[in-house]
């Protein structure tokens, strides 16, 4: 799936859309790809002369892949998340580990597995691979939040 298709599943948009492509997806696993670039805003000034992708951005890549994984399956009606206004929200990150530096020009594979569901809470594991080797790993939880109520003067 390309960017236009990904945007159907999650509300993230450039410059914060951090998944370029979906390689495979089942009910409990997703594999995505992301290529980082020298002009990405988050590497500007992050170790000048030796830029690296911040760990929080690597985590966010996994969170977004997890949101895509949950998007259609988590919606009671089967609608895509972005289509009905529901928003995937991270509620916890545990056991975060960074094993390799990720730099502009690198392409990573993002693997996310759904481990468990309790009510509207989803428990997942994310792994980022660089050249087939583990670069980052985290356990995380998220829930699907109801759409925000319209503000004064706004209608849906």
Long-range contacts (C-beta under 8 A, 24 or more apart in sequence): 6-68, 7-82, 8-80, 8-82, 8-83, 9-67, 9-68, 9-71, 9-72, 9-80, 9-81, 9-82, 10-64, 10-67, 10-68, 10-71, 10-81, 10-82, 10-88, 11-81, 11-82, 11-87, 12-64, 12-67, 15-40, 15-41, 16-60, 17-64, 18-57, 18-60, 18-61, 18-64, 19-61, 19-64, 19-65, 19-68, 19-110, 22-68, 23-109, 25-68, 25-69, 27-73, 27-114, 28-69, 28-113, 28-114, 29-69, 29-111, 29-112, 29-113, 29-114, 30-65, 30-66, 30-68, 30-69, 30-110, 30-111, 30-112, 31-109, 31-110, 31-111, 32-61, 32-65, 32-68, 32-109, 32-110, 32-112, 33-107, 33-108, 33-109, 33-110, 34-61, 34-107, 34-108, 34-110, 35-105, 35-106, 35-107, 35-108, 36-102, 36-103, 36-104, 36-105, 36-106, 36-107, 36-108, 37-104, 37-105, 38-104, 38-105, 40-104, 43-104, 51-103, 51-104, 52-101, 52-102, 52-103, 53-101, 53-102, 53-103, 53-104, 53-106, 55-96, 55-98, 55-136, 58-98, 58-102, 58-108, 58-128, 58-135, 58-136, 59-93, 59-96, 59-126, 59-136, 59-138, 59-140, 61-108, 61-110, 61-126, 61-128, 62-110, 62-112, 62-126, 62-127, 62-128, 62-136, 62-138, 62-140, 63-88, 63-90, 63-126, 63-140, 63-142, 65-110, 65-111, 65-112, 65-126, 66-112, 66-114, 66-122, 66-124, 66-126, 66-140, 66-142, 67-142, 69-112, 69-114, 69-124, 70-114, 70-122, 70-142, 70-144, 74-120, 74-122, 74-144, 75-144, 81-144, 84-147, 85-147, 85-148, 85-156, 86-144, 86-145, 86-146, 86-147, 87-144, 87-145, 87-147, 87-148, 88-142, 88-143, 88-144, 88-145, 89-142, 89-143, 89-144, 89-145, 90-140, 90-141, 90-142, 91-121, 91-141, 91-142, 91-143, 92-140, 92-141, 93-138, 93-139, 93-140, 94-138, 94-139, 94-140, 95-137, 95-138, 95-139, 96-136, 96-137, 96-138, 97-136, 97-137, 97-138, 98-135, 98-136, 99-133, 99-134, 99-135, 99-136, 99-137, 100-130, 100-133, 100-134, 100-135, 100-136, 101-135, 102-128, 102-130, 102-135, 102-136, 106-130, 108-135, 115-139, 120-144
